[in-house]
């Protein structure tokens, strides 16, 4: 259905019909599912035309990365998604096809077997719509990042267990700081960085009221005496060098906490 020619109206839609899919594509979801997919398309159109709740560019990058995370972790997210069984089945078929293609490349001894298949989007409109609808649900409200981390961390952990390269691959992508905070792993209260990552995913592990430029390279003695002297006394086999090492390590961790990365 073409869009209106009035100023500010959305342009023509893509032309794919969910109710009459081409031969070989999946049948459409039930009526309620089609209505949800049309609603998704309208929300995406609004974002593309600047009428959504936030600027569109970063959101679409996050939507793509979250869709890929669903594929990597599947079926881990199935219980947490409010999708009709027919839509879950579409995603399940897509993931199975993707993994079979990767295994086939491995069996044939082709180089880097999973890379071309791991990020492949579904080709038919119903499956692609179901995957995007699932990703939209996981991204949730831009104003509630805490809940998003709770939704995404189980998927992230499942994906990283299944494929050790998934973490590095996701950290190399250009995504919003909000999604980066939701995906990053924590170690001892700090962010665990990958070997290589885009600057956009280096996010502070705390809401700090200071930046790395405010951190002295060597912790001042009064700060150490006030906050860390008791900690040093509890270490096993402290030496005369322990305070010196702690004062250097604390400065590094404060900078890391404020700047992100490691």
C-alpha positions as CSV (number, residue, x, y, z in Angstrom):
1,X,0.0,0.0,0.0
2,X,1.6,3.3,-1.0
3,X,2.0,6.1,1.5
4,X,0.4,9.5,1.3
5,X,2.1,12.3,-0.6
6,X,1.3,14.8,2.1
7,X,4.4,16.5,3.7
8,X,5.7,14.5,6.6
9,X,3.8,11.3,5.7
10,X,5.6,8.0,5.4
11,X,6.6,6.9,1.9
12,X,5.7,3.7,0.1
13,X,6.1,0.5,2.1
14,X,8.3,-2.3,0.9
15,X,5.6,-4.1,-1.1
16,X,6.0,-7.5,0.5
17,X,2.6,-9.0,1.3
18,X,2.4,-11.0,4.5
19,X,-1.0,-12.5,3.6
20,X,0.2,-13.7,0.1
21,X,3.8,-14.8,0.5
22,X,5.8,-15.8,-2.7
23,X,6.1,-19.5,-3.5
24,X,8.6,-21.2,-1.2
25,X,8.3,-18.7,1.7
26,X,6.7,-19.5,5.1
27,X,2.9,-19.0,5.4
28,X,1.8,-15.9,7.2
29,X,1.2,-15.9,11.0
30,X,-2.4,-15.9,12.2
31,X,-4.4,-12.7,11.9
32,X,-3.3,-11.4,15.3
33,X,0.4,-12.0,14.4
34,X,0.0,-10.2,11.1
35,X,-1.5,-7.2,13.0
36,X,1.6,-7.1,15.3
37,X,4.0,-7.2,12.3
38,X,2.1,-4.4,10.6
39,X,2.3,-2.4,13.9
40,X,6.1,-3.1,14.0
41,X,6.4,-1.8,10.4
42,X,4.6,1.3,11.3
43,X,6.8,2.0,14.3
44,X,9.9,1.4,12.3
45,X,8.6,3.8,9.6
46,X,7.9,6.4,12.2
47,X,11.5,6.1,13.5
48,X,12.9,6.4,10.0
49,X,11.0,9.6,9.4
50,X,11.9,11.1,12.8
51,X,8.5,10.6,14.4
52,X,9.6,7.9,16.9
53,X,10.5,8.2,20.5
54,X,14.3,8.5,19.8
55,X,16.6,9.2,16.8
56,X,16.4,6.3,14.4
57,X,20.1,5.6,13.5
58,X,21.4,4.1,16.7
59,X,18.1,2.2,17.3
60,X,18.4,0.4,14.0
61,X,22.0,-0.6,14.8
62,X,20.8,-2.0,18.1
63,X,17.9,-3.8,16.5
64,X,20.2,-5.6,14.1
65,X,22.7,-6.5,16.8
66,X,19.8,-7.8,19.1
67,X,18.4,-9.8,16.2
68,X,21.8,-11.4,15.8
69,X,22.0,-12.1,19.5
70,X,18.7,-13.9,19.4
71,X,20.0,-16.1,16.5
72,X,23.2,-16.9,18.4
73,X,21.5,-17.8,21.7
74,X,18.4,-19.6,20.4
75,X,16.4,-21.2,21.9
76,X,17.5,-19.5,25.2
77,X,15.2,-16.5,24.7
78,X,12.0,-18.4,23.8
79,X,10.5,-18.4,27.3
80,X,11.0,-14.6,27.7
81,X,9.4,-13.5,24.4
82,X,5.7,-12.6,24.0
83,X,5.5,-14.1,20.5
84,X,2.8,-16.4,19.1
85,X,3.9,-20.0,18.7
86,X,3.8,-19.7,14.9
87,X,6.4,-16.8,15.1
88,X,8.6,-18.7,17.5
89,X,8.5,-21.6,14.9
90,X,9.6,-19.2,12.1
91,X,12.6,-18.1,14.1
92,X,13.4,-21.7,15.1
93,X,13.4,-22.8,11.4
94,X,15.7,-19.8,10.5
95,X,18.2,-20.7,13.2
96,X,18.2,-24.3,12.3
97,X,18.9,-23.5,8.7
98,X,21.6,-21.1,9.7
99,X,23.4,-23.6,11.9
100,X,23.1,-26.4,9.3
101,X,24.7,-24.1,6.7
102,X,27.6,-23.4,9.1
103,X,28.1,-27.1,9.9
104,X,28.1,-27.8,6.2
105,X,30.8,-25.3,5.6
106,X,32.8,-26.9,8.4
107,X,32.4,-30.3,7.0
108,X,33.6,-29.1,3.6
109,X,36.7,-27.6,5.2
110,X,35.9,-24.0,4.1
111,X,37.7,-21.2,5.9
112,X,36.0,-19.2,8.7
113,X,33.0,-21.5,8.5
114,X,30.5,-19.6,10.6
115,X,31.2,-15.9,9.7
116,X,29.1,-15.7,6.5
117,X,26.1,-17.6,8.1
118,X,26.1,-16.3,11.6
119,X,24.8,-12.8,10.7
120,X,22.5,-13.8,7.8
121,X,19.1,-12.2,8.0
122,X,16.0,-14.2,7.0
123,X,15.0,-13.8,3.4
124,X,11.2,-14.2,3.8
125,X,9.3,-11.3,5.2
126,X,7.3,-13.2,7.9
127,X,10.4,-14.7,9.5
128,X,12.3,-11.4,9.4
129,X,9.4,-9.6,10.9
130,X,9.1,-12.2,13.7
131,X,12.9,-11.8,14.5
132,X,12.6,-8.0,14.5
133,X,9.5,-8.1,16.7
134,X,11.4,-10.3,19.2
135,X,14.4,-7.9,19.1
136,X,12.1,-4.9,19.7
137,X,10.6,-6.6,22.7
138,X,14.1,-7.2,24.2
139,X,15.3,-3.7,23.6
140,X,12.2,-2.3,25.4
141,X,11.9,1.2,26.7
142,X,14.9,3.5,26.2
143,X,14.3,5.0,29.7
144,X,14.7,1.7,31.6
145,X,18.2,0.2,30.8
146,X,18.2,-1.9,33.9
147,X,15.4,-4.1,32.7
148,X,17.0,-4.4,29.3
149,X,20.1,-5.8,30.9
150,X,18.0,-8.4,32.8
151,X,16.4,-9.5,29.6
152,X,19.5,-9.6,27.4
153,X,22.1,-11.1,29.8
154,X,20.7,-14.7,29.7
155,X,20.8,-14.5,25.9
156,X,24.3,-13.1,25.9
157,X,25.6,-15.8,28.3
158,X,24.0,-18.5,26.2
159,X,25.5,-17.1,23.0
160,X,28.9,-16.7,24.5
161,X,28.9,-20.3,25.8
162,X,27.8,-21.6,22.4
163,X,30.3,-19.7,20.4
164,X,33.4,-18.2,22.1
165,X,33.9,-15.6,19.3
166,X,30.4,-14.2,19.7
167,X,31.4,-11.8,22.4
168,X,34.2,-10.3,20.4
169,X,32.0,-10.1,17.3
170,X,29.3,-8.2,19.1
171,X,31.8,-5.9,20.8
172,X,33.2,-5.0,17.4
173,X,29.8,-3.8,16.1
174,X,28.7,-0.2,16.3
175,X,25.9,-0.1,18.9
176,X,24.6,2.4,21.4
177,X,26.1,2.8,24.9
178,X,22.8,1.6,26.3
179,X,23.0,-1.7,24.5
180,X,26.7,-2.0,25.2
181,X,26.0,-1.7,29.0
182,X,23.4,-4.4,28.7
183,X,25.7,-6.9,26.8
184,X,29.0,-6.4,28.6
185,X,30.3,-9.1,30.9
186,X,31.3,-8.2,34.5
187,X,34.3,-9.5,36.3
188,X,34.8,-8.6,39.9
189,X,32.5,-5.6,39.5
190,X,34.2,-4.2,36.4
191,X,33.6,-4.6,32.6
192,X,35.4,-7.4,30.8
193,X,36.6,-5.9,27.5
194,X,37.4,-7.9,24.4
195,X,40.7,-7.8,22.7
196,X,39.3,-5.5,20.0
197,X,36.2,-3.4,20.3
198,X,34.7,-0.3,18.8
199,X,34.9,2.9,20.8
200,X,31.1,3.0,21.0
201,X,31.0,0.0,23.3
202,X,33.5,1.3,25.8
203,X,31.0,2.4,28.4
204,X,31.6,3.3,32.1
205,X,30.8,0.5,34.5
206,X,29.4,3.1,37.0
207,X,27.5,6.4,36.8
208,X,30.6,8.4,37.8
209,X,30.7,12.1,38.5
210,X,34.3,12.2,37.3
211,X,36.2,11.2,34.2
212,X,39.5,9.5,33.6
213,X,41.2,12.9,33.2
214,X,40.4,13.5,36.9
215,X,42.2,10.3,38.1
216,X,45.8,10.9,39.3
217,X,48.2,8.3,37.9
218,X,49.3,7.4,41.4
219,X,46.7,7.4,44.2
220,X,47.5,10.2,46.7
221,X,48.6,8.9,50.2
222,X,45.6,10.5,52.0
223,X,43.1,8.7,49.7
224,X,44.9,5.5,50.3
225,X,45.0,5.9,54.0
226,X,41.3,6.7,54.2
227,X,40.0,4.0,51.8
228,X,42.5,1.2,51.3
229,X,44.8,0.8,54.3
230,X,42.5,-1.7,56.0
231,X,42.2,-3.6,52.8
232,X,45.9,-4.0,52.5
233,X,46.1,-5.4,56.0
234,X,43.7,-8.2,55.0
235,X,45.8,-9.4,52.1
236,X,47.8,-12.5,52.4
237,X,51.5,-12.0,52.9
238,X,51.7,-8.2,52.3
239,X,55.1,-6.7,51.8
240,X,56.5,-3.2,51.8
241,X,55.6,-3.0,48.1
242,X,51.9,-3.8,48.7
243,X,50.8,-0.1,49.3
244,X,52.8,1.0,46.2
245,X,51.1,-1.6,44.0
246,X,47.7,-0.9,45.4
247,X,48.0,2.8,44.8
248,X,48.9,2.2,41.2
249,X,46.2,-0.4,40.7
250,X,43.5,1.7,42.2
251,X,44.2,4.6,39.8
252,X,44.0,2.2,36.9
253,X,40.7,0.8,38.0
254,X,39.2,4.2,38.7
255,X,40.1,5.2,35.1
256,X,38.7,2.0,33.7
257,X,35.5,2.5,35.8
258,X,35.0,6.0,34.4
259,X,36.1,5.4,30.8
260,X,35.0,1.8,30.0
261,X,37.2,-0.8,28.3
262,X,40.1,-2.3,30.3
